[in-house]
Amino acid sequence: MKLTELSATQLSARIRGKEIRVTEALDEVFKVISEKEGLLHCYVTLEREKAYERAKEVQQKIDRGELTGPLAGVPFALKDNLCTEGTRTTCSSKILENFVPAYSAEAVKLLEKAGAVFLGKTNMDEFAMGSTTETSYFGVTRNPHDPKRVPGGSSGGSAAAVAAGECFAALGSDTGGSIRQPASFCGVVGMKPTYGTVSRYGLVAYGSSLDQIGPITRDVRDCAAVLETIAGHDPKDSTSMARTDTDFTSALGEDIKGMRIGLPRDFFQIQGDGLDPQVASAVREAAKVLEDRGAVVEEFDLSLVEYAIPTYYTIASAEASSNLERFDGVKYGYRAPGQEELHAMYKKTRSQGFGPEVKRRIMLGSFVLSSGYYDAYYLKALRVKALIKRAFDEAFQKYDCILGPVAPTTAPRLGESLSNPLKMYLGDIYTIAVNLAGLPAISVPCGRDDRGLPIGLQLIGDCYQEKKLLRAAYQYEKAAGGGIQEKKAVEGRVGL
């Protein structure tokens, strides 16, 4: 097995066992990046010199016995909306093209403390607004399994980098499925934790009540190790929760005999273009695998699914319009040249600095928050959000977790989604309700369609029940023969 085919925890074990050195791992990763990055465009910013300086420092700490954790020495990628001290953080937007933060996000600092080595910042949909990584100011990212297709979004750069071997693990952010959907399209593992489990300090906000940082990895064990590292209470984030049950790797060895798993009928009867039969078949086959492992799987009705999309886009756009007010050209970021009058400068800066999708959501958010429409749209959306949470609460009185697809289809071709924004929004139908309810969910590869494109299954849990999800995901991965072996299929694809 090649060095770049190892999982993050396997690599760290070899480094700590003195079989290889951190700089050797970096050599191999940067070699892959030099071979593939020109086609895939996973990164916005690469920090080669800083990575090698950091690698030497980490190696010394490992040699002295100061770093003994499962991620020590592992090369990581970071989504470009996570602030990193001294490294450009753009949110893939022109308005932040040259912004360099003076501090790092809490999740980044925790990974750094664990001995991670950062390679750079990955491409994303501008301000995390999109499902394909095509709205980036810096150009599109391509799917490693088929470069003519999207990697998903908004954390598409992170997912593609993990799938292509351009890093061993990555962080993304999930506002309405932005970790799970690209993980599904790229054939890797992605997890959105319970809201408040990971500090949002240093994450550039899109929808503050929905955003959550999470891992994108090659297998479930890596996912548990990364989540265990970045979880924890942070006084700098008022929504951060104090939890004592964050030893997530401890759940991996347990079986799932007797675990009750619900399969919502609604998920297989969506409106619009509907669910791809190959995706539906793969998810149902995954349910049978879990049954063979001792789980009890049964179908049930999960109401209000059809209202999730309008509710999500009303709330998320309203919060985005408020959060993005700060980008006005005064304190930092892009400023439109040649403007002498303040309000003209505001207008020109924002019209030139933001892309079409960001402007669309700002305008929608400003509309639903306006005095004449606040009650009719925003307040009503908040009420429906509460009803969606109640529907999940009722389901979790009977089931340990819920199983369904991540997306209605496999990865679409480049350009297909941008030509029809409403169709792109409908692609989030299975993921957004999880964010509205603040629940944890994980995406795990569960097969391929007839074009060789990955299909992902989604496991949804009740609040603070990440261990159940990881346990079920790990048992499925073992039974299906997935994990790190699945990533070998990326090699030999077109152009790679």
C-alpha positions in Angstrom: 0.0 0.0 0.0 1.3 3.4 -0.9 1.9 5.9 1.8 -0.8 8.2 0.5 -3.3 5.3 0.7 -3.0 5.0 4.4 -5.8 6.4 6.6 -4.9 9.4 8.9 -4.7 7.2 12.0 -2.6 4.5 10.2 -0.2 7.2 9.1 0.1 8.7 12.5 0.7 5.2 14.0 3.6 4.6 11.6 5.1 8.1 12.3 4.9 7.5 16.1 6.3 4.1 15.6 9.3 5.7 13.9 8.7 3.8 10.6 8.4 7.1 8.6 9.0 10.8 9.3 6.5 13.6 9.0 8.5 15.2 6.2 8.3 12.0 4.2 4.5 12.0 4.5 4.5 15.6 3.3 6.8 14.7 0.4 4.3 12.1 -0.8 1.3 14.4 -0.4 2.8 17.3 -2.2 3.9 14.9 -5.0 0.2 13.9 -5.4 -0.8 17.5 -5.3 1.6 18.4 -8.0 0.2 15.6 -10.2 -3.5 16.2 -9.7 -4.1 19.8 -8.5 -3.8 21.3 -12.0 -6.9 19.3 -13.0 -8.9 19.0 -9.8 -8.2 22.5 -8.2 -9.0 21.4 -4.6 -7.0 24.2 -3.0 -7.2 28.0 -3.1 -4.0 28.5 -1.0 -1.1 26.0 -0.5 1.4 26.6 2.3 4.3 24.4 1.4 7.0 26.2 3.3 4.9 26.6 6.5 4.0 22.9 6.2 7.6 21.8 6.2 8.5 24.1 9.1 5.6 22.8 11.0 6.5 19.1 10.1 10.0 19.5 11.6 8.5 21.0 14.8 5.9 18.2 15.1 8.6 15.5 14.5 10.7 16.9 17.3 7.7 16.8 19.7 6.9 13.2 18.6 10.5 12.2 19.2 10.5 13.7 22.7 7.2 11.9 23.5 5.2 15.1 23.8 2.8 14.1 21.0 1.2 10.7 21.3 -2.3 11.2 19.9 -3.8 9.4 16.8 -3.4 12.5 14.6 0.2 13.5 15.3 2.0 14.3 12.1 -1.0 14.0 9.8 -1.2 16.4 6.9 -4.6 18.1 7.0 -6.5 20.5 4.7 -8.8 23.2 5.9 -11.9 24.7 4.3 -11.3 28.3 3.3 -13.8 29.7 5.7 -11.9 28.7 8.8 -9.7 31.5 10.0 -6.0 30.6 10.2 -3.5 33.0 11.7 -1.1 34.3 9.1 -2.7 32.4 6.2 -5.0 33.8 3.6 -8.7 33.1 4.3 -11.0 34.0 1.4 -14.3 32.1 1.7 -13.6 31.7 -2.1 -14.9 35.3 -2.6 -13.4 38.3 -4.3 -14.4 40.5 -1.3 -11.9 38.5 0.9 -9.4 37.7 -1.7 -6.4 39.1 0.3 -7.7 38.8 3.8 -5.2 37.3 6.3 -6.6 36.7 9.8 -4.8 37.6 13.0 -6.1 34.6 14.8 -7.1 30.9 14.2 -10.4 29.2 14.6 -10.7 27.1 17.8 -11.1 23.8 15.8 -7.9 24.7 13.9 -6.0 25.3 17.2 -7.2 22.0 18.7 -5.9 20.1 15.6 -2.7 22.0 15.8 -2.4 21.0 19.5 -2.9 17.4 18.5 0.1 17.6 16.1 -1.7 18.1 12.7 0.2 19.7 9.8 -1.8 22.0 7.6 -1.3 21.9 3.9 -3.5 24.9 2.9 -7.0 26.1 2.4 -9.5 24.2 0.2 -11.8 25.6 -2.4 -15.5 26.0 -1.6 -18.7 27.7 -2.8 -18.5 31.4 -2.1 -19.3 32.0 1.5 -20.5 28.3 1.6 -23.5 29.2 -0.6 -23.9 26.4 -3.1 -24.0 22.7 -3.5 -21.3 22.1 -6.2 -18.2 24.3 -5.5 -19.0 26.1 -8.7 -19.8 29.5 -7.2 -16.2 30.0 -6.1 -14.5 33.2 -7.3 -11.3 31.1 -7.9 -12.9 28.6 -10.2 -14.5 25.2 -10.0 -13.2 22.1 -8.2 -13.6 18.8 -10.1 -14.7 15.4 -8.8 -11.7 12.9 -8.6 -13.9 10.1 -9.8 -14.9 12.0 -12.9 -13.4 15.4 -13.6 -16.4 16.3 -15.8 -18.6 16.3 -12.6 -18.8 18.4 -9.5 -17.5 17.3 -6.1 -20.5 18.6 -4.3 -20.5 21.6 -2.0 -19.9 23.8 -0.3 -17.0 21.8 1.2 -16.2 20.3 -2.2 -12.5 21.2 -2.1 -12.0 19.4 1.2 -13.9 16.3 0.0 -12.1 16.1 -3.3 -8.7 16.6 -1.7 -9.4 13.7 0.7 -10.7 11.4 -2.1 -7.8 12.2 -4.4 -5.1 11.7 -1.8 -4.1 15.4 -1.7 -4.4 15.3 2.1 -5.2 12.6 4.7 -8.1 14.4 6.3 -9.8 17.7 6.2 -12.2 20.0 8.0 -15.4 21.4 6.4 -18.4 23.3 7.6 -22.0 22.1 7.3 -24.9 24.6 7.1 -27.4 22.5 5.2 -25.4 19.4 4.2 -22.1 21.0 3.0 -20.0 18.2 4.6 -22.2 15.2 4.0 -23.2 15.9 0.3 -19.7 16.4 -1.1 -18.5 13.4 1.0 -21.2 11.3 -0.7 -20.3 12.6 -4.2 -16.6 12.0 -3.6 -16.9 8.6 -1.9 -15.5 9.6 1.5 -16.8 9.9 5.1 -18.2 13.2 6.3 -19.9 14.1 9.6 -21.9 17.0 10.9 -21.9 16.9 14.7 -24.7 18.0 17.0 -25.0 21.8 17.0 -22.7 23.3 19.6 -20.3 20.2 19.8 -17.5 22.0 17.9 -16.8 25.6 18.5 -17.8 28.0 15.7 -15.2 30.6 16.9 -13.2 31.5 13.8 -15.6 30.1 11.3 -16.8 32.8 8.9 -20.5 32.8 9.5 -23.2 31.9 6.9 -26.2 30.9 8.9 -25.2 31.2 12.6 -28.0 28.9 14.0 -27.2 26.2 11.4 -23.4 26.2 10.8 -21.3 23.5 12.3 -17.6 22.4 11.7 -16.9 18.7 11.1 -14.5 16.2 9.7 -14.1 14.8 6.2 -12.0 11.6 6.2 -11.2 8.4 4.4 -12.9 6.1 6.9 -15.1 6.1 10.0 -12.2 5.5 12.4 -10.5 8.7 11.2 -13.8 10.5 11.4 -14.2 9.6 15.1 -10.6 10.5 15.9 -10.9 14.0 14.3 -14.2 14.7 15.9 -12.8 13.6 19.3 -10.0 16.1 18.8 -12.0 19.2 17.8 -15.0 18.7 20.1 -15.2 20.6 23.4 -16.6 23.6 25.1 -15.3 27.0 24.1 -16.1 30.1 26.2 -15.5 32.2 23.1 -18.6 30.6 21.4 -21.8 31.2 23.3 -23.5 28.3 21.5 -20.7 25.8 22.5 -21.9 22.9 24.7 -20.0 21.4 27.6 -20.0 17.7 27.0 -18.3 14.8 28.8 -19.1 12.1 26.2 -16.7 13.1 23.5 -14.5 9.9 23.5 -16.0 9.0 20.2 -13.4 6.3 19.2 -14.6 4.2 22.1 -17.9 3.5 20.3 -16.3 1.8 17.3 -15.7 -1.6 18.8 -19.3 -2.1 19.9 -21.8 -4.2 17.9 -25.2 -3.0 16.7 -27.3 -6.0 17.8 -30.8 -4.7 18.7 -30.1 -1.2 17.4 -33.4 0.2 16.0 -33.0 2.0 12.7 -35.8 3.9 11.0 -36.1 4.1 7.2 -38.4 7.1 6.3 -40.8 6.3 3.5 -40.9 10.1 2.7 -37.2 10.0 1.7 -38.1 7.6 -1.1 -41.0 9.6 -2.4 -39.6 13.1 -2.9 -41.1 15.6 -5.4 -39.4 17.1 -8.4 -37.1 14.8 -10.4 -37.3 12.2 -7.6 -34.8 9.8 -6.2 -32.4 8.0 -8.6 -33.4 4.3 -8.5 -29.7 3.3 -8.2 -29.3 5.5 -5.2 -32.5 4.1 -3.6 -31.3 0.6 -4.3 -27.9 1.2 -2.8 -29.4 2.7 0.4 -31.8 -0.2 0.8 -29.0 -2.7 0.3 -27.1 -0.9 3.1 -30.1 -1.3 5.3 -30.0 -5.1 4.7 -26.3 -5.1 5.6 -27.1 -3.5 8.9 -29.9 -6.0 9.5 -27.5 -8.8 8.9 -25.3 -7.3 11.6 -28.2 -7.5 14.1 -29.9 -4.1 13.7 -33.7 -3.9 13.5 -34.7 -1.8 10.4 -38.2 -0.8 9.7 -39.9 1.8 7.6 -41.9 4.7 9.1 -43.4 8.1 8.1 -41.3 11.2 8.9 -43.6 14.1 8.3 -42.7 17.7 7.2 -39.9 16.7 4.8 -41.5 18.7 2.0 -41.3 21.9 4.1 -37.6 21.6 4.9 -36.3 23.3 1.8 -38.4 26.5 1.9 -37.9 26.7 5.7 -34.1 26.3 5.4 -33.6 28.8 2.6 -35.8 31.4 4.4 -33.9 31.1 7.7 -30.4 30.6 6.2 -30.8 33.6 3.8 -32.1 35.8 6.5 -29.1 35.0 8.7 -26.7 35.4 5.8 -28.0 38.8 4.9 -27.3 39.9 8.5 -23.9 38.2 8.8 -22.6 39.5 5.5 -23.4 43.2 6.3 -19.9 43.4 7.8 -18.3 43.1 4.4 -18.6 46.6 3.2 -15.1 47.6 2.3 -14.4 49.7 5.4 -12.3 47.6 7.8 -11.0 44.7 5.7 -11.3 42.9 2.4 -11.9 44.3 -1.1 -12.8 48.0 -1.5 -14.1 49.3 -4.8 -11.6 51.9 -6.2 -12.4 55.5 -7.1 -15.3 56.0 -4.8 -15.3 59.2 -2.7 -18.9 59.0 -1.3 -19.4 56.5 1.5 -22.7 54.9 0.4 -21.5 54.7 -3.2 -18.4 52.9 -1.9 -20.7 50.4 0.0 -22.7 49.7 -3.1 -19.8 49.3 -5.5 -17.8 47.2 -3.1 -20.6 44.8 -2.5 -21.8 44.6 -6.1 -18.2 44.0 -7.3 -17.1 41.8 -4.4 -20.0 39.3 -4.1 -20.9 36.7 -6.7 -24.4 36.1 -8.1 -25.4 33.3 -5.7 -24.3 35.3 -2.6 -26.2 38.4 -3.9 -29.3 36.2 -4.6 -29.3 34.9 -1.0 -28.6 38.3 0.5 -31.6 39.8 -1.4 -33.8 36.9 -0.4 -32.8 37.3 3.2 -33.3 41.0 3.2 -36.8 40.5 1.7 -38.0 38.0 4.3 -36.7 40.2 7.1 -38.3 43.4 5.8 -41.1 44.9 7.9 -43.9 43.9 5.5 -42.9 40.2 5.2 -41.2 39.3 8.5 -44.3 37.6 9.9 -45.4 36.0 6.7 -42.1 34.4 5.9 -39.3 34.5 8.5 -41.5 34.0 11.6 -43.5 31.2 9.9 -40.2 29.5 8.9 -39.1 29.5 12.6 -42.4 27.9 13.5 -42.0 25.2 10.9 -38.4 24.7 12.1 -39.8 23.9 15.6 -42.3 21.4 14.0 -39.5 19.7 12.1 -37.5 19.3 15.4 -40.6 17.9 17.1 -41.1 15.3 14.2 -37.5 14.1 14.8 -38.0 14.0 18.5 -41.0 11.7 18.0 -39.0 9.5 15.7 -36.1 9.1 18.1 -38.5 8.0 20.8 -38.7 4.8 18.8 -35.5 4.6 16.8 -31.8 4.9 17.7 -31.0 6.4 14.3 -32.5 7.2 10.9 -31.1 5.8 7.6 -31.6 7.4 4.2 -29.8 8.8 1.2 -27.5 11.8 1.3 -28.6 13.2 -2.1 -31.2 12.3 -4.7 -28.6 11.6 -7.3 -24.9 11.0 -7.7 -22.6 13.9 -8.7 -24.1 16.0 -11.6 -22.0 17.3 -14.5 -20.3 20.6 -14.2 -22.6 23.5 -15.2 -25.9 21.6 -14.8 -26.8 22.9 -11.4 -25.8 26.6 -12.0 -28.2 26.8 -14.9 -31.1 25.9 -12.6 -30.6 27.2 -9.0 -34.0 25.8 -7.8 -32.9 22.3 -8.9 -29.7 22.8 -7.0 -31.6 23.7 -3.9 -33.8 20.6 -4.2 -30.6 18.5 -4.1 -30.3 19.4 -0.4 -33.7 17.8 0.5 -32.2 15.0 2.6 -29.6 17.0 4.5 -31.1 20.4 5.5 -33.6 19.1 8.0 -30.7 17.8 10.2 -29.3 21.4 10.5 -32.7 22.9 11.2 -33.1 20.4 14.1 -29.5 20.7 15.3 -28.9 17.0 14.9 -25.8 14.9 14.2 -25.5 13.0 10.9 -22.8 11.1 9.0 -22.3 10.2 5.3 -20.7 6.9 4.5 -20.0 5.4 1.0 -22.4 2.6 0.2 -21.8 1.8 -3.5 -21.5 3.2 -7.0 -23.9 3.8 -9.9 -23.5 2.3 -13.4 -21.1 5.2 -14.2 -18.8 4.4 -11.3 -19.8 7.4 -9.3 -20.0 7.1 -5.5 -23.3 6.8 -3.6 -23.5 7.8 0.0 -25.9 6.7 2.8 -26.8 9.1 5.6 -27.3 8.1 9.3 -29.1 10.7 11.4 -29.1 10.6 15.2 -30.7 12.4 18.1 -28.8 15.3 19.8 -25.5 14.2 21.3 -25.8 10.6 19.9 -22.8 10.7 17.7 -21.5 7.5 19.2 -24.5 5.5 17.9 -24.0 6.9 14.5 -20.3 6.2 14.5 -21.0 2.7 15.8 -23.5 1.9 13.1 -21.4 3.5 10.4 -18.3 1.6 11.4 -20.1 -1.7 11.5 -21.5 -1.1 8.0 -18.1 -0.1 6.7 -16.6 -3.3 8.0 -19.4 -5.4 6.7 -19.3 -3.8 3.3 -15.5 -3.9 3.0 -15.3 -0.1 2.7 -13.0 2.3 4.4 -9.5 3.0 3.1 -9.7 0.3 0.4 -12.5 2.2 -1.3 -10.2 5.0 -2.1 -8.0 2.9 -4.3 -10.8 3.1 -6.9 -10.0 6.7 -7.5 -6.6 5.9 -8.9 -6.6 5.4 -12.6 -9.6 7.6 -13.3 -9.6 10.0 -16.2 -6.7 12.4 -15.9 -5.5 11.1 -12.6 
